Amino acid sequence: MEANSFRFRKQEIKQIDNLINNIENKDEKIKAVIFLASSELDIEKGFDLQASNFERIPNALHFHDKFAITRFPTTIIIDQTGKLVDYYRNIDDINLSKLLTEETTFNNEQQ
């Protein structure tokens, strides 16, 4: 996503931030990253959310090709091993608590 486009999607990022903020020990369980095609300077101008959980990655122009992302923003969940869990186009479809519980259960069964 371009930094200028982000201004129009800010509410979606805030909603995901709120989901993350509701997770106990979020820093141990979730790494939130937003890939932007823009330069770091443009991102600083466009990404003005305070206390966001998202680490901003500049100059990520071709990241979307790897995962065939065609809508911006698209949320993807990747597990700790780097495996793609799912794509989310709608914030209402994301249940982070359930995903984290399933991941913990799966990891415990593997041990």
Backbone as a chain_set.jsonl record, in Angstrom:
{"seq": "MEANSFRFRKQEIKQIDNLINNIENKDEKIKAVIFLASSELDIEKGFDLQASNFERIPNALHFHDKFAITRFPTTIIIDQTGKLVDYYRNIDDINLSKLLTEETTFNNEQQ", "coords": {"N": [[0.848, -1.166, 0.0], [0.49, 2.233, -0.722], [1.752, 5.083, 1.043], [0.111, 7.341, 0.949], [-2.354, 6.199, 0.311], [-2.85, 4.916, 2.647], [-3.946, 6.785, 4.384], [-6.634, 6.704, 3.814], [-7.383, 4.273, 4.73], [-7.034, 4.149, 7.366], [-8.821, 3.666, 9.502], [-9.289, 0.92, 9.398], [-6.804, -0.108, 10.161], [-6.672, 0.876, 12.749], [-8.741, -0.64, 13.875], [-7.682, -3.231, 13.753], [-5.485, -2.832, 15.4], [-6.878, -2.465, 17.801], [-7.942, -5.054, 18.168], [-5.563, -6.453, 18.586], [-4.655, -5.186, 20.896], [-6.373, -6.232, 22.768], [-5.431, -8.71, 23.368], [-3.991, -10.767, 25.737], [-0.714, -10.443, 26.986], [0.301, -9.531, 24.524], [2.679, -8.752, 23.18], [4.297, -10.96, 23.321], [2.994, -12.749, 21.733], [2.156, -11.758, 19.259], [3.232, -10.27, 16.272], [2.971, -7.449, 14.57], [2.98, -6.168, 11.36], [3.251, -3.79, 8.796], [3.385, -3.501, 5.397], [4.585, -1.217, 3.159], [4.621, 0.417, 0.032], [5.843, 2.787, -0.225], [8.431, 5.287, 0.415], [10.452, 5.656, 3.394], [10.327, 8.286, 4.356], [7.928, 9.262, 3.163], [6.165, 7.566, 4.434], [6.366, 8.388, 7.098], [5.025, 10.81, 6.932], [2.45, 9.977, 6.173], [1.612, 7.892, 7.883], [0.283, 8.32, 10.677], [-0.654, 7.284, 13.058], [-0.862, 7.064, 16.496], [0.855, 5.175, 18.914], [0.59, 2.697, 17.61], [0.512, -0.819, 16.989], [1.829, -1.713, 14.821], [4.744, -2.388, 13.02], [6.379, -0.546, 10.627], [7.214, -1.193, 7.312], [9.149, 0.072, 4.862], [9.355, 0.683, 1.261], [8.421, -1.748, 0.161], [7.537, -2.767, -2.289], [7.029, -5.092, -3.906], [6.071, -7.061, -2.238], [3.413, -7.93, -2.1], [3.154, -9.563, -4.327], [4.273, -12.043, -3.67], [2.393, -13.287, -2.014], [0.118, -13.153, -3.528], [-1.602, -10.929, -3.236], [-4.255, -8.832, -3.869], [-5.971, -6.852, -3.079], [-5.967, -3.901, -1.222], [-5.987, -2.545, 2.012], [-4.886, -5.88, 2.786], [-5.123, -8.31, 5.217], [-2.881, -10.646, 6.403], [-2.281, -13.667, 8.071], [0.42, -15.159, 9.532], [1.974, -17.983, 10.802], [4.216, -18.929, 13.546], [6.128, -20.465, 12.331], [6.331, -19.498, 9.844], [4.396, -20.232, 8.068], [1.631, -19.585, 5.992], [-1.417, -18.748, 7.375], [-4.004, -17.656, 6.868], [-5.889, -15.409, 4.708], [-7.315, -12.187, 5.142], [-9.85, -10.085, 4.294], [-11.712, -8.59, 5.42], [-12.157, -6.94, 8.402], [-13.925, -7.86, 10.344], [-13.869, -10.58, 10.139], [-11.69, -11.542, 11.456], [-10.488, -13.291, 14.171], [-8.505, -13.002, 16.549], [-7.992, -14.05, 19.112], [-9.043, -16.663, 18.973], [-7.456, -17.701, 16.889], [-4.92, -17.605, 18.103], [-5.314, -19.366, 20.235], [-5.8, -21.759, 18.84], [-3.312, -22.028, 17.574], [-1.592, -22.32, 19.774], [-2.585, -24.709, 20.868], [-2.064, -26.478, 18.727], [0.76, -26.322, 18.609], [1.411, -27.37, 21.15], [0.482, -29.979, 20.849], [2.282, -30.928, 18.991], [4.591, -31.237, 20.417]], "CA": [[0.0, 0.0, 0.0], [1.191, 3.515, -0.715], [1.505, 5.841, 2.274], [-1.047, 8.213, 0.75], [-3.557, 5.36, 0.384], [-3.055, 4.561, 4.051], [-4.813, 7.78, 5.017], [-8.021, 6.321, 3.593], [-7.577, 2.968, 5.359], [-6.585, 4.29, 8.745], [-9.784, 3.076, 10.429], [-9.065, -0.532, 9.424], [-5.6, -0.361, 10.961], [-7.063, 1.115, 14.148], [-9.543, -1.78, 14.33], [-6.764, -4.35, 13.989], [-4.755, -2.47, 16.616], [-7.761, -2.734, 18.947], [-7.961, -6.508, 18.364], [-4.267, -6.826, 19.165], [-4.585, -4.653, 22.262], [-7.202, -7.056, 23.645], [-4.758, -9.984, 23.585], [-3.11, -10.771, 26.911], [0.695, -10.655, 26.62], [0.327, -9.379, 23.058], [4.042, -8.64, 22.659], [4.864, -12.308, 23.247], [2.199, -13.596, 20.857], [1.82, -11.151, 17.972], [4.116, -9.302, 15.628], [2.174, -6.777, 13.541], [3.836, -5.491, 10.391], [2.549, -3.254, 7.633], [4.295, -3.319, 4.275], [4.186, -0.076, 2.35], [5.457, 0.595, -1.152], [6.412, 4.135, -0.158], [9.689, 5.503, 1.126], [10.325, 5.907, 4.836], [9.922, 9.678, 4.527], [6.501, 9.355, 2.848], [5.43, 6.846, 5.477], [6.314, 9.257, 8.279], [3.988, 11.816, 6.689], [1.13, 9.375, 6.026], [1.262, 6.966, 8.961], [0.315, 9.173, 11.865], [-1.331, 6.667, 14.192], [-0.069, 7.047, 17.717], [0.878, 3.926, 19.691], [0.172, 1.556, 16.81], [1.267, -2.056, 17.152], [2.425, -2.076, 13.54], [6.055, -1.968, 12.557], [6.215, -0.123, 9.245], [8.289, -1.616, 6.424], [9.102, 0.889, 3.641], [9.889, 0.178, -0.008], [8.023, -3.155, 0.014], [6.717, -2.691, -3.493], [6.645, -6.375, -4.495], [5.674, -8.039, -1.214], [2.086, -8.467, -2.421], [3.271, -10.609, -5.344], [4.599, -13.325, -3.035], [1.185, -13.881, -1.441], [-0.985, -12.898, -4.464], [-2.514, -9.953, -2.63], [-4.789, -7.938, -4.902], [-6.754, -5.8, -2.439], [-5.186, -3.222, -0.187], [-5.097, -3.499, 2.672], [-5.259, -7.263, 3.062], [-4.44, -8.802, 6.409], [-2.516, -12.059, 6.335], [-1.79, -14.214, 9.333], [1.494, -16.114, 9.327], [2.31, -18.559, 12.106], [5.599, -18.783, 13.993], [7.029, -21.201, 11.439], [6.326, -18.817, 8.553], [3.317, -20.784, 7.249], [0.466, -18.731, 5.814], [-2.609, -19.295, 8.022], [-5.177, -17.235, 6.097], [-6.03, -14.027, 4.253], [-8.52, -11.536, 5.638], [-10.174, -8.848, 3.591], [-12.675, -7.884, 6.258], [-11.731, -6.933, 9.803], [-14.877, -8.608, 11.168], [-13.595, -12.007, 10.014], [-10.479, -11.891, 12.203], [-10.655, -13.595, 15.584], [-7.132, -13.257, 16.992], [-7.976, -14.93, 20.292], [-9.255, -18.03, 18.497], [-6.258, -18.109, 16.144], [-3.836, -17.832, 19.055], [-5.645, -20.583, 20.972], [-5.567, -22.877, 17.93], [-1.867, -22.14, 17.363], [-1.016, -22.854, 21.004], [-3.001, -26.106, 20.948], [-1.315, -27.2, 17.698], [2.17, -26.386, 19.034], [1.505, -28.278, 22.287], [0.296, -31.346, 20.352], [3.47, -31.284, 18.241], [5.697, -31.493, 21.341]], "C": [[0.896, 1.233, 0.0], [0.844, 4.268, 0.565], [0.297, 6.761, 2.117], [-2.35, 7.429, 0.811], [-3.878, 5.012, 1.83], [-4.018, 5.523, 4.73], [-6.282, 7.392, 4.909], [-8.364, 4.985, 4.232], [-7.236, 2.988, 6.842], [-7.524, 3.602, 9.737], [-9.604, 1.562, 10.518], [-7.853, -0.883, 10.276], [-5.904, -0.146, 12.44], [-7.856, -0.067, 14.696], [-8.656, -2.992, 14.608], [-5.921, -4.076, 15.233], [-5.595, -2.767, 17.857], [-7.861, -4.23, 19.227], [-6.677, -6.971, 19.051], [-4.178, -6.378, 20.611], [-5.403, -5.464, 23.253], [-6.581, -8.42, 23.942], [-3.821, -9.857, 24.781], [-1.697, -11.142, 26.46], [0.906, -10.547, 25.116], [1.745, -9.351, 22.491], [4.735, -9.994, 22.521], [4.197, -13.148, 22.165], [2.027, -13.067, 19.439], [2.905, -10.189, 17.53], [3.303, -8.714, 14.479], [3.097, -5.952, 12.66], [2.956, -4.978, 9.267], [3.588, -2.937, 6.567], [3.752, -2.205, 3.393], [5.157, 0.088, 1.193], [6.213, 1.921, -1.115], [7.746, 4.168, 0.577], [9.411, 5.764, 2.605], [9.848, 7.329, 5.115], [8.435, 9.865, 4.241], [5.65, 8.671, 3.913], [5.297, 7.706, 6.73], [5.222, 10.311, 8.138], [2.595, 11.199, 6.717], [0.676, 8.514, 7.175], [1.366, 7.703, 10.288], [-0.459, 8.587, 13.048], [-0.392, 6.613, 15.385], [-0.213, 5.691, 18.397], [0.341, 2.735, 18.907], [1.074, 0.367, 17.096], [2.086, -2.398, 15.914], [3.815, -1.501, 13.337], [5.885, -1.662, 11.069], [7.445, -0.517, 8.424], [8.18, -0.802, 5.131], [9.625, 0.128, 2.419], [9.586, -1.297, -0.247], [7.107, -3.316, -1.192], [6.227, -4.052, -3.984], [6.243, -7.438, -3.479], [4.362, -8.709, -1.586], [2.148, -9.575, -3.477], [3.492, -11.983, -4.717], [3.354, -14.042, -2.529], [-0.059, -13.623, -2.292], [-2.051, -11.977, -3.857], [-2.955, -8.976, -3.71], [-5.635, -6.807, -4.339], [-5.91, -5.198, -1.34], [-6.107, -2.424, 0.704], [-5.713, -4.886, 2.734], [-4.463, -7.665, 4.289], [-4.129, -10.268, 6.186], [-1.968, -12.454, 7.697], [-0.775, -15.295, 8.984], [1.875, -16.661, 10.694], [3.803, -18.427, 12.395], [6.598, -19.499, 13.097], [7.111, -20.554, 10.06], [5.25, -19.317, 7.614], [2.149, -19.793, 7.196], [-0.747, -19.417, 6.424], [-3.839, -18.944, 7.204], [-5.051, -15.776, 5.68], [-7.313, -13.464, 4.844], [-8.713, -10.222, 4.898], [-11.103, -7.981, 4.426], [-12.266, -8.036, 7.72], [-12.644, -7.784, 10.69], [-14.649, -10.115, 11.114], [-12.412, -12.465, 10.86], [-10.822, -12.11, 13.679], [-9.28, -14.0, 16.124], [-7.07, -14.189, 18.186], [-8.128, -16.383, 19.881], [-8.012, -18.539, 17.757], [-5.102, -18.422, 17.085], [-4.069, -19.102, 19.862], [-5.381, -21.81, 20.107], [-4.073, -23.111, 17.721], [-1.192, -22.749, 18.59], [-1.346, -24.328, 21.145], [-2.211, -26.951, 19.964], [0.144, -27.371, 18.12], [2.353, -27.351, 20.202], [1.348, -29.741, 21.845], [1.544, -31.833, 19.62], [4.616, -31.683, 19.166], [5.568, -32.81, 22.014]], "O": [[1.939, 1.254, 0.654], [-0.249, 4.101, 1.106], [-0.464, 6.94, 3.067], [-3.352, 7.94, 1.311], [-5.042, 4.835, 2.191], [-4.821, 5.11, 5.567], [-7.081, 7.705, 5.791], [-9.534, 4.605, 4.267], [-7.164, 1.94, 7.484], [-7.061, 3.013, 10.714], [-9.749, 0.983, 11.595], [-7.884, -1.855, 11.031], [-5.44, -0.908, 13.287], [-7.671, -0.457, 15.849], [-8.863, -3.7, 15.594], [-5.672, -4.982, 16.029], [-5.074, -3.267, 18.853], [-7.866, -4.642, 20.387], [-6.711, -7.778, 19.979], [-3.676, -7.114, 21.46], [-5.157, -5.395, 24.458], [-7.155, -9.203, 24.698], [-2.973, -8.966, 24.836], [-1.515, -12.05, 25.649], [1.601, -11.365, 24.512], [1.976, -9.887, 21.407], [5.646, -10.155, 21.709], [4.761, -14.149, 21.722], [1.779, -13.842, 18.515], [3.423, -9.4, 18.32], [2.984, -9.417, 13.52], [3.889, -5.144, 13.145], [2.024, -5.658, 8.837], [4.545, -2.201, 6.809], [2.607, -2.249, 2.943], [6.366, -0.082, 1.354], [7.13, 2.135, -1.907], [8.133, 3.219, 1.259], [8.282, 6.054, 3.002], [9.045, 7.545, 6.023], [7.747, 10.553, 4.995], [4.561, 9.134, 4.25], [4.234, 7.747, 7.349], [4.568, 10.663, 9.119], [1.657, 11.813, 7.224], [-0.524, 8.406, 7.427], [2.413, 7.703, 10.935], [-0.872, 9.325, 13.943], [0.747, 6.16, 15.27], [-1.308, 5.131, 18.44], [-0.297, 1.854, 19.483], [2.254, 0.528, 17.408], [2.944, -3.28, 15.961], [4.035, -0.297, 13.463], [5.297, -2.46, 10.338], [8.576, -0.21, 8.801], [7.218, -0.968, 4.381], [10.251, -0.926, 2.54], [10.416, -2.016, -0.803], [6.041, -3.926, -1.109], [5.089, -4.148, -4.444], [6.091, -8.605, -3.839], [4.208, -9.918, -1.41], [1.271, -10.439, -3.509], [2.948, -12.978, -5.196], [3.267, -15.267, -2.606], [-1.177, -13.85, -1.829], [-3.25, -12.237, -3.965], [-2.124, -8.366, -4.384], [-5.982, -5.882, -5.074], [-5.218, -5.911, -0.612], [-6.946, -1.681, 0.195], [-6.936, -5.031, 2.734], [-3.267, -7.388, 4.382], [-5.01, -11.047, 5.821], [-1.29, -11.679, 8.372], [-1.073, -16.226, 8.237], [2.078, -15.897, 11.638], [4.556, -17.882, 11.588], [7.785, -19.174, 13.104], [7.873, -21.005, 9.205], [5.187, -18.874, 6.467], [1.737, -19.241, 8.216], [-1.08, -20.539, 6.043], [-4.637, -19.822, 6.875], [-4.237, -15.019, 6.21], [-8.288, -14.193, 5.025], [-7.833, -9.362, 4.889], [-11.26, -6.787, 4.167], [-12.057, -9.149, 8.201], [-12.187, -8.362, 11.676], [-15.176, -10.851, 11.948], [-12.161, -13.666, 10.965], [-11.373, -11.231, 14.342], [-8.934, -15.182, 16.153], [-6.18, -15.036, 18.263], [-7.414, -17.247, 20.389], [-7.573, -19.668, 17.974], [-4.383, -19.4, 16.882], [-3.123, -19.838, 20.143], [-4.806, -22.791, 20.578], [-3.618, -24.254, 17.693], [-0.315, -23.602, 18.456], [-0.477, -25.122, 21.505], [-1.733, -28.028, 20.32], [0.698, -28.463, 17.994], [3.345, -28.078, 20.246], [1.995, -30.632, 22.395], [1.835, -33.029, 19.628], [5.524, -32.398, 18.742], [6.42, -33.176, 22.824]]}, "num_chains": 1, "name": "protein.A"}
